[in-house]
Amino acid sequence: MANKINEINTSRVLQKLWFNKGISRVDIARELGLGKSTVTKIVARLLERNLVKLVTRGRSGPSGGRRPTHLMINSQYGYILGLEIQPDFYTAVATDLLGEVIFSHSERIAFGPNIVDTYLGVVRALEEKTRDIRLPLIGIGVGMPGIIDPHKGIILQSNPLSISRPVDFYREIATHHTVPVLIENDAKCCCWGELAFKKTERHANFTFVLGEFRKGRTANSDYWGIAIGFGFVLNGKVHYGEGFSAGEFQSILWEPPNQGQFSLRDEESKRIKEDPKILDRVLRELSSHIAFHVNALNLTSVVIGGEIATYRDALTEMLQAEIQKNWSYENKVDCSIEFATLGDRAVAYGAAGMFLERFFSIPDVVESAELRTSNKIGVLYGPRQSAAVRQNG
């Protein structure tokens, strides 16, 4: 039990440091309700592992002397690689521990029959491209479409990736990595990104709408429609649902045998990028669904990312109108319409954010050992760059 309490207190101190760009030991102890000696011991271990650094802030006291010494996360401790893998491309973003982007790259790929082989091929391709990053790799976060159990590392199903049976991703990649790897649904990655990189202004209840143009499985043209995924954050936590399928979307106006997610016939979907009327129809149909979610769940923000974010003005106007139209009371609905900072890199950036959120998470005393393993990355308590903890499910 003592080790568990020490683990929790260490995580609390780290999270406090992550939320503040400079804070003293005294302030940490006061704000967390910990003894000064406890904080001193924890900080000493973190300094020894080079995860935290000392900085001088402010002015000297009235009688002179040294300037106050504060603590902050050492951004140069290492970097996180965030990946988005889709059927026809991948996007990679590398960030330091404070979320600053130090590398990004996107490339078309020929998706193979095996997601694990495709992923490993992407990682191999990135080894040369990231060689100039003068920091050690801490871990990898991966976002992809489909229903994913991120705790066990199992891809349960994915229509875009043609996965109909569970794939034990963590187990299959275990022998290929010496750093932890976490996987997550792409839209939920975007939710993690909002939580990780907007620490002081994060919403507790919001939806992230990820929309990208995708190739169809039966269409002859380059595009068959917009692929939409939702992610929900409720009471400050990413919402999964019982079977990890929360956020999977299909319009209530959809009818068979259409291949897309909306009411468009397949021949209309093929013209979505060239016919403004068809595009407008889809965006309005999407906006009405978002409005229902906003009012039914009392959300305070809608964040939009992916390629559909390029239609910022049209979507903002439509959403504001649909949200108010869907509301049965006289007052104005207080819900902001926002757009992901990195646009088409939102999933990869969010995957890195997911890893950082788990890295700095506070373990729950009652959570299962399986979930705790996925939430707490081993490099915190082992030697620097320890390979002892892998996400094997």
C-alpha atoms as a printed R data frame, in Angstrom:
    type eleno elety resid chain resno       x      y       z
1   ATOM     1    CA   MET     A     1   0.000  0.000   0.000
2   ATOM     2    CA   ALA     A     2   2.895  2.350   0.797
3   ATOM     3    CA   ASN     A     3   4.293  1.858  -2.714
4   ATOM     4    CA   LYS     A     4   0.872  2.616  -4.172
5   ATOM     5    CA   ILE     A     5   0.581  5.842  -2.180
6   ATOM     6    CA   ASN     A     6   4.087  6.844  -3.260
7   ATOM     7    CA   GLU     A     7   3.170  6.157  -6.887
8   ATOM     8    CA   ILE     A     8   0.046  8.282  -6.598
9   ATOM     9    CA   ASN     A     9   1.890 11.157  -4.898
10  ATOM    10    CA   THR     A    10   4.653 11.065  -7.515
11  ATOM    11    CA   SER     A    11   2.035 11.225 -10.264
12  ATOM    12    CA   ARG     A    12   0.279 14.116  -8.519
13  ATOM    13    CA   VAL     A    13   3.525 16.074  -8.295
14  ATOM    14    CA   LEU     A    14   4.331 15.366 -11.940
15  ATOM    15    CA   GLN     A    15   0.884 16.420 -13.074
16  ATOM    16    CA   LYS     A    16   1.133 19.617 -11.049
17  ATOM    17    CA   LEU     A    17   4.451 20.352 -12.761
18  ATOM    18    CA   TRP     A    18   2.957 19.563 -16.172
19  ATOM    19    CA   PHE     A    19   0.107 21.995 -15.580
20  ATOM    20    CA   ASN     A    20   2.494 24.743 -14.448
21  ATOM    21    CA   LYS     A    21   5.472 26.086 -16.369
22  ATOM    22    CA   GLY     A    22   7.243 26.920 -13.136
23  ATOM    23    CA   ILE     A    23   6.292 26.178  -9.534
24  ATOM    24    CA   SER     A    24   8.183 25.899  -6.249
25  ATOM    25    CA   ARG     A    25   8.383 22.897  -3.925
26  ATOM    26    CA   VAL     A    26   6.584 24.925  -1.263
27  ATOM    27    CA   ASP     A    27   3.689 25.715  -3.594
28  ATOM    28    CA   ILE     A    28   3.464 22.082  -4.715
29  ATOM    29    CA   ALA     A    29   3.275 20.898  -1.120
30  ATOM    30    CA   ARG     A    30   0.646 23.505  -0.214
31  ATOM    31    CA   GLU     A    31  -1.563 22.957  -3.283
32  ATOM    32    CA   LEU     A    32  -1.451 19.158  -3.033
33  ATOM    33    CA   GLY     A    33  -1.686 18.987   0.752
34  ATOM    34    CA   LEU     A    34   1.571 17.035   1.015
35  ATOM    35    CA   GLY     A    35   4.388 17.376   3.526
36  ATOM    36    CA   LYS     A    36   7.421 19.349   2.409
37  ATOM    37    CA   SER     A    37   9.711 16.376   3.069
38  ATOM    38    CA   THR     A    38   7.520 14.140   0.886
39  ATOM    39    CA   VAL     A    39   7.672 16.606  -1.990
40  ATOM    40    CA   THR     A    40  11.429 17.052  -1.532
41  ATOM    41    CA   LYS     A    41  12.018 13.284  -1.813
42  ATOM    42    CA   ILE     A    42   9.792 12.955  -4.888
43  ATOM    43    CA   VAL     A    43  11.401 15.923  -6.613
44  ATOM    44    CA   ALA     A    44  14.871 14.552  -5.861
45  ATOM    45    CA   ARG     A    45  14.009 11.317  -7.679
46  ATOM    46    CA   LEU     A    46  12.562 13.199 -10.636
47  ATOM    47    CA   LEU     A    47  15.624 15.453 -10.861
48  ATOM    48    CA   GLU     A    48  17.863 12.384 -10.720
49  ATOM    49    CA   ARG     A    49  16.010 10.909 -13.687
50  ATOM    50    CA   ASN     A    50  16.254 14.235 -15.540
51  ATOM    51    CA   LEU     A    51  12.480 14.377 -15.966
52  ATOM    52    CA   VAL     A    52  12.310 17.680 -14.093
53  ATOM    53    CA   LYS     A    53  14.646 20.673 -14.183
54  ATOM    54    CA   LEU     A    54  15.338 23.687 -11.986
55  ATOM    55    CA   VAL     A    55  14.658 27.207 -13.229
56  ATOM    56    CA   THR     A    56  15.034 30.583 -11.528
57  ATOM    57    CA   ARG     A    57  11.996 32.827 -11.556
58  ATOM    58    CA   GLY     A    58  11.016 36.163 -10.081
59  ATOM    59    CA   ARG     A    59  13.088 38.608  -8.076
60  ATOM    60    CA   SER     A    60  15.240 38.305  -5.012
61  ATOM    61    CA   GLY     A    61  13.762 39.187  -1.629
62  ATOM    62    CA   PRO     A    62  13.979 42.674  -0.034
63  ATOM    63    CA   SER     A    63  17.316 41.846   1.556
64  ATOM    64    CA   GLY     A    64  18.807 40.408  -1.617
65  ATOM    65    CA   GLY     A    65  20.047 36.867  -1.970
66  ATOM    66    CA   ARG     A    66  19.256 34.253  -4.552
67  ATOM    67    CA   ARG     A    67  16.283 34.440  -6.872
68  ATOM    68    CA   PRO     A    68  13.548 31.875  -6.137
69  ATOM    69    CA   THR     A    69  14.118 28.426  -7.647
70  ATOM    70    CA   HIS     A    70  11.184 26.817  -9.392
71  ATOM    71    CA   LEU     A    71  10.642 23.441 -11.007
72  ATOM    72    CA   MET     A    72   9.278 22.501 -14.401
73  ATOM    73    CA   ILE     A    73   9.054 19.508 -16.706
74  ATOM    74    CA   ASN     A    74  12.237 19.008 -18.720
75  ATOM    75    CA   SER     A    75  10.939 19.185 -22.289
76  ATOM    76    CA   GLN     A    76  14.249 17.772 -23.535
77  ATOM    77    CA   TYR     A    77  13.818 14.507 -21.637
78  ATOM    78    CA   GLY     A    78  12.621 12.868 -24.842
79  ATOM    79    CA   TYR     A    79   9.983 12.994 -27.535
80  ATOM    80    CA   ILE     A    80   6.661 11.328 -28.289
81  ATOM    81    CA   LEU     A    81   5.784 10.085 -31.773
82  ATOM    82    CA   GLY     A    82   2.108 10.468 -32.657
83  ATOM    83    CA   LEU     A    83   0.822  8.545 -35.676
84  ATOM    84    CA   GLU     A    84  -2.399  8.589 -37.664
85  ATOM    85    CA   ILE     A    85  -2.820  5.543 -39.891
86  ATOM    86    CA   GLN     A    86  -5.594  5.534 -42.489
87  ATOM    87    CA   PRO     A    87  -6.324  3.245 -45.459
88  ATOM    88    CA   ASP     A    88  -4.360  5.383 -47.901
89  ATOM    89    CA   PHE     A    89  -2.016  7.626 -45.907
90  ATOM    90    CA   TYR     A    90  -0.248  8.175 -42.625
91  ATOM    91    CA   THR     A    91   0.623 11.340 -40.725
92  ATOM    92    CA   ALA     A    92   3.339 11.569 -38.091
93  ATOM    93    CA   VAL     A    93   3.926 14.280 -35.489
94  ATOM    94    CA   ALA     A    94   6.729 14.338 -32.916
95  ATOM    95    CA   THR     A    95   6.364 16.485 -29.795
96  ATOM    96    CA   ASP     A    96   8.470 17.149 -26.740
97  ATOM    97    CA   LEU     A    97   7.054 16.646 -23.254
98  ATOM    98    CA   LEU     A    98   5.419 20.076 -23.294
99  ATOM    99    CA   GLY     A    99   3.585 19.398 -26.547
100 ATOM   100    CA   GLU     A   100   5.778 21.489 -28.847
101 ATOM   101    CA   VAL     A   101   5.841 20.021 -32.370
102 ATOM   102    CA   ILE     A   102   9.415 19.265 -33.426
103 ATOM   103    CA   PHE     A   103   8.683 17.141 -36.506
104 ATOM   104    CA   SER     A   104   5.767 16.368 -38.817
105 ATOM   105    CA   HIS     A   105   5.348 14.367 -41.999
106 ATOM   106    CA   SER     A   106   2.513 12.941 -44.083
107 ATOM   107    CA   GLU     A   107   2.718 10.420 -46.879
108 ATOM   108    CA   ARG     A   108   0.493  8.266 -49.073
109 ATOM   109    CA   ILE     A   109   0.787  4.536 -48.481
110 ATOM   110    CA   ALA     A   110  -0.391  1.327 -50.098
111 ATOM   111    CA   PHE     A   111  -2.318 -0.279 -47.240
112 ATOM   112    CA   GLY     A   112  -1.573 -3.990 -46.967
113 ATOM   113    CA   PRO     A   113  -3.836 -6.824 -45.830
114 ATOM   114    CA   ASN     A   114  -2.358 -6.759 -42.317
115 ATOM   115    CA   ILE     A   115  -2.592 -3.645 -40.105
116 ATOM   116    CA   VAL     A   116   0.400 -4.725 -38.009
117 ATOM   117    CA   ASP     A   117   2.631 -5.074 -41.089
118 ATOM   118    CA   THR     A   118   1.425 -1.695 -42.355
119 ATOM   119    CA   TYR     A   119   2.147 -0.065 -38.990
120 ATOM   120    CA   LEU     A   120   5.627 -1.590 -38.750
121 ATOM   121    CA   GLY     A   121   6.355 -0.456 -42.306
122 ATOM   122    CA   VAL     A   122   5.402  3.112 -41.365
123 ATOM   123    CA   VAL     A   123   7.613  2.991 -38.261
124 ATOM   124    CA   ARG     A   124  10.560  1.715 -40.295
125 ATOM   125    CA   ALA     A   125  10.059  4.483 -42.847
126 ATOM   126    CA   LEU     A   126  10.071  7.076 -40.060
127 ATOM   127    CA   GLU     A   127  13.308  5.854 -38.489
128 ATOM   128    CA   GLU     A   128  15.358  7.627 -41.135
129 ATOM   129    CA   LYS     A   129  13.108 10.691 -41.275
130 ATOM   130    CA   THR     A   130  13.362 11.280 -37.504
131 ATOM   131    CA   ARG     A   131  17.099 10.640 -37.278
132 ATOM   132    CA   ASP     A   132  17.843 14.362 -36.883
133 ATOM   133    CA   ILE     A   133  15.733 14.625 -33.723
134 ATOM   134    CA   ARG     A   134  18.366 14.907 -30.994
135 ATOM   135    CA   LEU     A   135  16.159 13.458 -28.290
136 ATOM   136    CA   PRO     A   136  15.453  9.859 -27.263
137 ATOM   137    CA   LEU     A   137  12.095  8.364 -28.204
138 ATOM   138    CA   ILE     A   138   9.919  7.839 -25.108
139 ATOM   139    CA   GLY     A   139   6.897  6.205 -26.691
140 ATOM   140    CA   ILE     A   140   4.433  6.063 -29.562
141 ATOM   141    CA   GLY     A   141   0.736  6.917 -29.729
142 ATOM   142    CA   VAL     A   142  -1.249  5.598 -32.691
143 ATOM   143    CA   GLY     A   143  -4.672  6.715 -33.889
144 ATOM   144    CA   MET     A   144  -6.686  4.773 -36.452
145 ATOM   145    CA   PRO     A   145 -10.340  4.420 -37.472
146 ATOM   146    CA   GLY     A   146 -12.493  1.730 -35.928
147 ATOM   147    CA   ILE     A   147 -13.643  0.306 -32.610
148 ATOM   148    CA   ILE     A   148 -10.600 -0.046 -30.376
149 ATOM   149    CA   ASP     A   149 -10.022 -1.230 -26.822
150 ATOM   150    CA   PRO     A   150  -7.055  0.990 -25.887
151 ATOM   151    CA   HIS     A   151  -6.460 -0.734 -22.547
152 ATOM   152    CA   LYS     A   152  -5.916 -4.210 -23.961
153 ATOM   153    CA   GLY     A   153  -4.616 -2.877 -27.274
154 ATOM   154    CA   ILE     A   154  -7.142 -4.765 -29.380
155 ATOM   155    CA   ILE     A   155  -8.623 -3.479 -32.637
156 ATOM   156    CA   LEU     A   156 -12.120 -4.944 -32.348
157 ATOM   157    CA   GLN     A   157 -13.471 -3.866 -35.744
158 ATOM   158    CA   SER     A   158 -12.691 -1.306 -38.430
159 ATOM   159    CA   ASN     A   159 -14.641 -0.904 -41.651
160 ATOM   160    CA   PRO     A   160 -12.120  1.543 -43.185
161 ATOM   161    CA   LEU     A   161  -9.230 -0.839 -42.431
162 ATOM   162    CA   SER     A   162 -11.251 -3.930 -43.468
163 ATOM   163    CA   ILE     A   163 -10.873 -5.499 -40.013
164 ATOM   164    CA   SER     A   164 -13.850 -7.689 -39.110
165 ATOM   165    CA   ARG     A   165 -12.222 -9.825 -36.398
166 ATOM   166    CA   PRO     A   166 -10.274 -8.644 -33.321
167 ATOM   167    CA   VAL     A   167  -6.564 -7.955 -33.832
168 ATOM   168    CA   ASP     A   168  -4.383 -8.175 -30.708
169 ATOM   169    CA   PHE     A   169  -2.215 -5.246 -31.752
170 ATOM   170    CA   TYR     A   170  -0.149 -4.916 -28.571
171 ATOM   171    CA   ARG     A   171   0.760 -8.580 -28.526
172 ATOM   172    CA   GLU     A   172   1.724 -8.678 -32.197
173 ATOM   173    CA   ILE     A   173   4.045 -5.663 -31.992
174 ATOM   174    CA   ALA     A   174   5.545 -6.497 -28.574
175 ATOM   175    CA   THR     A   175   8.799 -7.930 -29.896
176 ATOM   176    CA   HIS     A   176   9.346 -5.034 -32.302
177 ATOM   177    CA   HIS     A   177   9.603 -2.170 -29.769
178 ATOM   178    CA   THR     A   178  11.635 -1.210 -26.724
179 ATOM   179    CA   VAL     A   179   9.339  1.725 -25.907
180 ATOM   180    CA   PRO     A   180   5.643  1.680 -24.914
181 ATOM   181    CA   VAL     A   181   3.032  1.956 -27.673
182 ATOM   182    CA   LEU     A   182  -0.592  3.020 -27.142
183 ATOM   183    CA   ILE     A   183  -3.390  2.790 -29.726
184 ATOM   184    CA   GLU     A   184  -6.711  4.589 -29.842
185 ATOM   185    CA   ASN     A   185  -9.624  5.393 -32.135
186 ATOM   186    CA   ASP     A   186  -8.761  8.410 -34.306
187 ATOM   187    CA   ALA     A   187 -11.593 10.694 -33.152
188 ATOM   188    CA   LYS     A   188 -10.933  9.831 -29.509
189 ATOM   189    CA   CYS     A   189  -7.252 10.697 -30.091
190 ATOM   190    CA   CYS     A   190  -8.429 14.170 -31.022
191 ATOM   191    CA   CYS     A   191 -10.293 14.383 -27.707
192 ATOM   192    CA   TRP     A   192  -7.102 13.417 -25.880
193 ATOM   193    CA   GLY     A   193  -5.253 16.125 -27.796
194 ATOM   194    CA   GLU     A   194  -7.730 18.763 -26.627
195 ATOM   195    CA   LEU     A   195  -7.329 17.605 -23.027
196 ATOM   196    CA   ALA     A   196  -3.539 17.367 -23.159
197 ATOM   197    CA   PHE     A   197  -2.679 20.564 -24.987
198 ATOM   198    CA   LYS     A   198  -5.366 22.896 -23.644
199 ATOM   199    CA   LYS     A   199  -4.736 22.184 -19.982
200 ATOM   200    CA   THR     A   200  -5.760 25.577 -18.645
201 ATOM   201    CA   GLU     A   201  -8.745 26.125 -20.953
202 ATOM   202    CA   ARG     A   202 -10.081 22.622 -21.503
203 ATOM   203    CA   HIS     A   203 -13.814 22.008 -21.637
204 ATOM   204    CA   ALA     A   204 -15.246 19.313 -19.368
205 ATOM   205    CA   ASN     A   205 -18.044 18.407 -21.781
206 ATOM   206    CA   PHE     A   206 -17.446 18.580 -25.520
207 ATOM   207    CA   THR     A   207 -17.503 16.618 -28.738
208 ATOM   208    CA   PHE     A   208 -14.750 16.370 -31.316
209 ATOM   209    CA   VAL     A   209 -15.979 15.860 -34.873
210 ATOM   210    CA   LEU     A   210 -13.377 14.358 -37.184
211 ATOM   211    CA   GLY     A   211 -14.247 14.527 -40.870
212 ATOM   212    CA   GLU     A   212 -12.083 13.471 -43.788
213 ATOM   213    CA   PHE     A   213 -12.633 12.557 -47.423
214 ATOM   214    CA   ARG     A   214 -12.044  8.873 -48.020
215 ATOM   215    CA   LYS     A   215 -11.847  6.457 -50.896
216 ATOM   216    CA   GLY     A   216 -14.808  4.168 -51.237
217 ATOM   217    CA   ARG     A   217 -14.674  0.416 -51.329
218 ATOM   218    CA   THR     A   218 -16.896  0.205 -54.435
219 ATOM   219    CA   ALA     A   219 -16.652  3.624 -56.081
220 ATOM   220    CA   ASN     A   220 -14.507  4.142 -59.170
221 ATOM   221    CA   SER     A   221 -13.756  7.781 -58.436
222 ATOM   222    CA   ASP     A   222 -11.149  9.038 -55.981
223 ATOM   223    CA   TYR     A   223 -13.692  9.934 -53.310
224 ATOM   224    CA   TRP     A   224 -17.002  8.482 -52.211
225 ATOM   225    CA   GLY     A   225 -17.872 10.790 -49.353
226 ATOM   226    CA   ILE     A   226 -16.936 12.211 -46.004
227 ATOM   227    CA   ALA     A   227 -15.913  9.780 -43.278
228 ATOM   228    CA   ILE     A   228 -17.123 11.080 -39.910
229 ATOM   229    CA   GLY     A   229 -16.114 10.019 -36.430
230 ATOM   230    CA   PHE     A   230 -17.228 11.512 -33.125
231 ATOM   231    CA   GLY     A   231 -15.355 11.629 -29.860
232 ATOM   232    CA   PHE     A   232 -17.048 12.653 -26.616
233 ATOM   233    CA   VAL     A   233 -15.556 14.032 -23.412
234 ATOM   234    CA   LEU     A   234 -18.060 13.932 -20.555
235 ATOM   235    CA   ASN     A   235 -17.221 15.305 -17.107
236 ATOM   236    CA   GLY     A   236 -13.584 15.655 -18.153
237 ATOM   237    CA   LYS     A   237 -13.155 12.035 -19.304
238 ATOM   238    CA   VAL     A   238 -13.071 10.473 -22.753
239 ATOM   239    CA   HIS     A   239 -16.274  8.468 -23.120
240 ATOM   240    CA   TYR     A   240 -15.999  4.927 -24.515
241 ATOM   241    CA   GLY     A   241 -19.304  3.194 -23.913
242 ATOM   242    CA   GLU     A   242 -19.683 -0.443 -22.911
243 ATOM   243    CA   GLY     A   243 -18.063 -1.875 -26.040
244 ATOM   244    CA   PHE     A   244 -15.696  1.026 -26.873
245 ATOM   245    CA   SER     A   245 -17.941  2.028 -29.798
246 ATOM   246    CA   ALA     A   246 -19.083  5.434 -28.525
247 ATOM   247    CA   GLY     A   247 -18.705  7.943 -31.356
248 ATOM   248    CA   GLU     A   248 -19.303  5.582 -34.279
249 ATOM   249    CA   PHE     A   249 -21.583  7.472 -36.645
250 ATOM   250    CA   GLN     A   250 -24.226  6.764 -39.253
251 ATOM   251    CA   SER     A   251 -26.855  9.306 -40.214
252 ATOM   252    CA   ILE     A   252 -30.446  8.544 -39.208
253 ATOM   253    CA   LEU     A   253 -31.316  9.412 -42.819
254 ATOM   254    CA   TRP     A   254 -29.039  6.695 -44.210
255 ATOM   255    CA   GLU     A   255 -30.655  3.926 -46.216
256 ATOM   256    CA   PRO     A   256 -29.249  0.788 -47.855
257 ATOM   257    CA   PRO     A   257 -27.523  0.054 -50.161
258 ATOM   258    CA   ASN     A   258 -25.512  3.287 -49.767
259 ATOM   259    CA   GLN     A   259 -21.838  2.745 -48.937
260 ATOM   260    CA   GLY     A   260 -21.297  6.029 -47.081
261 ATOM   261    CA   GLN     A   261 -22.522  7.295 -43.726
262 ATOM   262    CA   PHE     A   262 -25.042  9.817 -45.022
263 ATOM   263    CA   SER     A   263 -28.260  9.878 -47.029
264 ATOM   264    CA   LEU     A   264 -26.374 10.365 -50.303
265 ATOM   265    CA   ARG     A   265 -26.685  7.754 -53.010
266 ATOM   266    CA   ASP     A   266 -23.353  6.310 -54.082
267 ATOM   267    CA   GLU     A   267 -23.350  8.148 -57.384
268 ATOM   268    CA   GLU     A   268 -23.885 11.422 -55.497
269 ATOM   269    CA   SER     A   269 -21.074 10.596 -53.084
270 ATOM   270    CA   LYS     A   270 -18.661 10.310 -55.985
271 ATOM   271    CA   ARG     A   271 -19.306 13.988 -56.817
272 ATOM   272    CA   ILE     A   272 -19.165 15.391 -53.288
273 ATOM   273    CA   LYS     A   273 -15.954 17.380 -53.774
274 ATOM   274    CA   GLU     A   274 -16.990 18.876 -57.095
275 ATOM   275    CA   ASP     A   275 -20.672 19.605 -56.494
276 ATOM   276    CA   PRO     A   276 -21.244 22.411 -53.935
277 ATOM   277    CA   LYS     A   277 -24.912 21.486 -53.546
278 ATOM   278    CA   ILE     A   278 -24.089 17.926 -52.507
279 ATOM   279    CA   LEU     A   279 -21.396 19.116 -50.107
280 ATOM   280    CA   ASP     A   280 -23.784 21.663 -48.581
281 ATOM   281    CA   ARG     A   281 -26.406 18.960 -48.096
282 ATOM   282    CA   VAL     A   282 -23.958 16.700 -46.251
283 ATOM   283    CA   LEU     A   283 -22.660 19.488 -44.014
284 ATOM   284    CA   ARG     A   284 -26.223 20.426 -43.059
285 ATOM   285    CA   GLU     A   285 -27.106 16.813 -42.358
286 ATOM   286    CA   LEU     A   286 -24.009 16.534 -40.170
287 ATOM   287    CA   SER     A   287 -24.794 19.817 -38.392
288 ATOM   288    CA   SER     A   288 -28.267 18.601 -37.417
289 ATOM   289    CA   HIS     A   289 -26.780 15.489 -35.811
290 ATOM   290    CA   ILE     A   290 -24.164 17.539 -33.938
291 ATOM   291    CA   ALA     A   291 -26.887 19.894 -32.701
292 ATOM   292    CA   PHE     A   292 -28.829 16.960 -31.262
293 ATOM   293    CA   HIS     A   293 -25.726 15.779 -29.371
294 ATOM   294    CA   VAL     A   294 -24.994 19.276 -28.072
295 ATOM   295    CA   ASN     A   295 -28.440 19.793 -26.597
296 ATOM   296    CA   ALA     A   296 -29.086 16.229 -25.430
297 ATOM   297    CA   LEU     A   297 -25.745 16.029 -23.599
298 ATOM   298    CA   ASN     A   298 -25.496 19.724 -22.600
299 ATOM   299    CA   LEU     A   299 -22.112 20.134 -24.289
300 ATOM   300    CA   THR     A   300 -20.271 23.443 -24.056
301 ATOM   301    CA   SER     A   301 -18.071 23.071 -27.128
302 ATOM   302    CA   VAL     A   302 -17.883 21.458 -30.553
303 ATOM   303    CA   VAL     A   303 -14.356 21.025 -31.914
304 ATOM   304    CA   ILE     A   304 -13.930 20.181 -35.593
305 ATOM   305    CA   GLY     A   305 -10.851 18.647 -37.167
306 ATOM   306    CA   GLY     A   306  -9.716 16.870 -40.291
307 ATOM   307    CA   GLU     A   307 -10.311 18.004 -43.847
308 ATOM   308    CA   ILE     A   308 -13.827 19.306 -43.158
309 ATOM   309    CA   ALA     A   309 -12.243 22.024 -41.007
310 ATOM   310    CA   THR     A   310 -11.435 23.810 -44.295
311 ATOM   311    CA   TYR     A   311 -15.162 24.647 -44.482
312 ATOM   312    CA   ARG     A   312 -14.893 26.642 -41.277
313 ATOM   313    CA   ASP     A   313 -17.205 29.539 -42.197
314 ATOM   314    CA   ALA     A   314 -20.001 27.379 -43.608
315 ATOM   315    CA   LEU     A   315 -19.879 24.923 -40.706
316 ATOM   316    CA   THR     A   316 -19.850 27.637 -38.058
317 ATOM   317    CA   GLU     A   317 -22.943 29.274 -39.506
318 ATOM   318    CA   MET     A   318 -24.780 25.979 -39.994
319 ATOM   319    CA   LEU     A   319 -23.949 24.665 -36.536
320 ATOM   320    CA   GLN     A   320 -24.980 27.818 -34.729
321 ATOM   321    CA   ALA     A   321 -28.316 27.794 -36.563
322 ATOM   322    CA   GLU     A   322 -28.969 24.064 -36.088
323 ATOM   323    CA   ILE     A   323 -28.041 24.062 -32.388
324 ATOM   324    CA   GLN     A   324 -30.461 26.883 -31.665
325 ATOM   325    CA   LYS     A   325 -33.146 25.346 -33.898
326 ATOM   326    CA   ASN     A   326 -32.882 22.065 -31.996
327 ATOM   327    CA   TRP     A   327 -33.278 23.803 -28.605
328 ATOM   328    CA   SER     A   328 -36.818 23.962 -27.176
329 ATOM   329    CA   TYR     A   329 -36.296 26.871 -24.750
330 ATOM   330    CA   GLU     A   330 -36.067 30.615 -25.359
331 ATOM   331    CA   ASN     A   331 -32.532 31.211 -24.121
332 ATOM   332    CA   LYS     A   332 -29.510 31.091 -26.431
333 ATOM   333    CA   VAL     A   333 -27.507 27.874 -26.239
334 ATOM   334    CA   ASP     A   334 -24.022 28.561 -24.864
335 ATOM   335    CA   CYS     A   335 -21.854 26.309 -26.998
336 ATOM   336    CA   SER     A   336 -18.652 27.395 -28.732
337 ATOM   337    CA   ILE     A   337 -17.700 26.201 -32.218
338 ATOM   338    CA   GLU     A   338 -13.953 25.630 -32.392
339 ATOM   339    CA   PHE     A   339 -11.491 24.159 -34.870
340 ATOM   340    CA   ALA     A   340  -8.502 21.940 -34.163
341 ATOM   341    CA   THR     A   341  -5.230 23.855 -34.033
342 ATOM   342    CA   LEU     A   342  -3.328 21.493 -36.309
343 ATOM   343    CA   GLY     A   343  -6.161 20.819 -38.752
344 ATOM   344    CA   ASP     A   344  -5.317 17.754 -40.834
345 ATOM   345    CA   ARG     A   345  -2.649 16.738 -38.284
346 ATOM   346    CA   ALA     A   346  -5.155 16.679 -35.417
347 ATOM   347    CA   VAL     A   347  -5.232 12.881 -35.077
348 ATOM   348    CA   ALA     A   348  -1.447 12.430 -34.991
349 ATOM   349    CA   TYR     A   349  -1.069 15.371 -32.607
350 ATOM   350    CA   GLY     A   350  -3.874 13.961 -30.477
351 ATOM   351    CA   ALA     A   351  -2.205 10.527 -30.420
352 ATOM   352    CA   ALA     A   352   0.893 12.181 -28.947
353 ATOM   353    CA   GLY     A   353  -1.366 14.020 -26.504
354 ATOM   354    CA   MET     A   354  -3.008 10.738 -25.502
355 ATOM   355    CA   PHE     A   355   0.396  9.299 -24.649
356 ATOM   356    CA   LEU     A   356   1.307 12.385 -22.614
357 ATOM   357    CA   GLU     A   357  -2.009 12.329 -20.743
358 ATOM   358    CA   ARG     A   358  -1.373  8.709 -19.785
359 ATOM   359    CA   PHE     A   359   2.268  9.487 -18.984
360 ATOM   360    CA   PHE     A   360   1.246 12.159 -16.485
361 ATOM   361    CA   SER     A   361  -1.949 10.472 -15.265
362 ATOM   362    CA   ILE     A   362  -2.801  9.883 -11.628
363 ATOM   363    CA   PRO     A   363  -3.517  6.180 -11.030
364 ATOM   364    CA   ASP     A   364  -6.779  5.300  -9.346
365 ATOM   365    CA   VAL     A   365  -6.468  3.209  -6.197
366 ATOM   366    CA   VAL     A   366  -9.356  0.980  -7.304
367 ATOM   367    CA   GLU     A   367  -8.569  0.624 -11.008
368 ATOM   368    CA   SER     A   368  -7.611 -2.790 -12.358
369 ATOM   369    CA   ALA     A   369  -3.989 -3.772 -12.857
370 ATOM   370    CA   GLU     A   370  -4.636 -4.078 -16.592
371 ATOM   371    CA   LEU     A   371  -5.972 -0.541 -16.910
372 ATOM   372    CA   ARG     A   372  -3.253  0.791 -14.600
373 ATOM   373    CA   THR     A   373  -0.553 -0.691 -16.835
374 ATOM   374    CA   SER     A   374  -1.937  1.162 -19.838
375 ATOM   375    CA   ASN     A   375  -2.339  4.400 -17.886
376 ATOM   376    CA   LYS     A   376   1.084  4.595 -16.299
377 ATOM   377    CA   ILE     A   377   4.150  4.386 -18.498
378 ATOM   378    CA   GLY     A   378   7.085  2.583 -16.931
379 ATOM   379    CA   VAL     A   379   9.739  5.214 -17.617
380 ATOM   380    CA   LEU     A   380   8.473  7.241 -14.660
381 ATOM   381    CA   TYR     A   381   9.676  4.834 -12.019
382 ATOM   382    CA   GLY     A   382  12.295  2.735 -13.765
383 ATOM   383    CA   PRO     A   383  15.640  3.829 -15.195
384 ATOM   384    CA   ARG     A   384  15.600  6.475 -17.892
385 ATOM   385    CA   GLN     A   385  14.281  5.016 -21.176
386 ATOM   386    CA   SER     A   386  13.389  1.740 -19.472
387 ATOM   387    CA   ALA     A   387  11.993 -0.912 -21.779
388 ATOM   388    CA   ALA     A   388  10.585 -2.878 -18.849
389 ATOM   389    CA   VAL     A   389   6.973 -1.841 -19.419
390 ATOM   390    CA   ARG     A   390   5.399 -2.649 -22.783
391 ATOM   391    CA   GLN     A   391   1.755 -2.443 -23.665
392 ATOM   392    CA   ASN     A   392   1.134 -6.098 -24.371
393 ATOM   393    CA   GLY     A   393  -2.497 -6.205 -23.290
